[in-house]
């Protein structure tokens, strides 16, 4: 995959904050309850919360066994 959407929540129903290129390293800070999406740090200029959601099946992760489960925001 060349690019990956970073969204405001876990799923296509949430708006995209933009895309990251393949190979981009992001800090994982949480996981969705279904463990399908990772919550990653993004600049607050992109999202005031400082967090974005990326689809896990398109990523390679390390050291994420103890990240907290984060409840998704309400659907827009």
N, C-alpha and C positions, 0 to 999 in steps of 0.2 A: 504494500500500500504506500502510495506517495505522500498522501496527507491524511490527517485524522481530524475530524470535527471536535472541538472543545465546546461543550454545551452548558447551559445553566442548570441542567438536571439530567437524570439518567434516562435518555430515550429521545427518539426523533421528534416527539411532541414538544420538547424544550428548544428554545431558540439557540442557534449557534453563536458562540462568542468569536468564532474564527477557526482557523485550522493551524495545525502544527505539522511540520515536515517529518517524514519518516526519519528515524534516528535521533529525534529531539529527546533530550533527557529532561524529565519532569519529576518533581518531588511528589510522591504519593502520600496523601495524608488521611485517606479513608477509603471505604468501599461501600457500595450500595448493599442493602439488606439481602438482595439476591446474588450478590457477589459477581454481577455482570458488568458493573461500571466502577472505575476508579475515580476517586476525588483527588484532584491534583492542585498544587499551588499555581496561580496565575497572577500576573501583575494587577494591582488594584485599579490601574488605568483601564484594564480590559473588563474586569468585574469587581465592583466595590467590595464584595465579600472576600476577594482574594482566592476564590476557589472556582474550579471548573470540573466538569465530568467528562470522562473519555471512556469509550467502549473497550472493555478489557480484552476481548478476543483478538483485538488488533495490536496488542501490546506485548512487550516482554518486560517482566518485572523482576526485581530482586529485593529481598528483605522486606516483604510485605505481610508476613504471617501475623503480625500483631497490630496492624492498623485498625483503627476503630470503625465500626459500622456507623454510617451517617445516613440519617433519614432524608429522603429526597424532599426538595421544596415542593409546594403545591404546583400543580400544572398551571401553565399560563392561561 
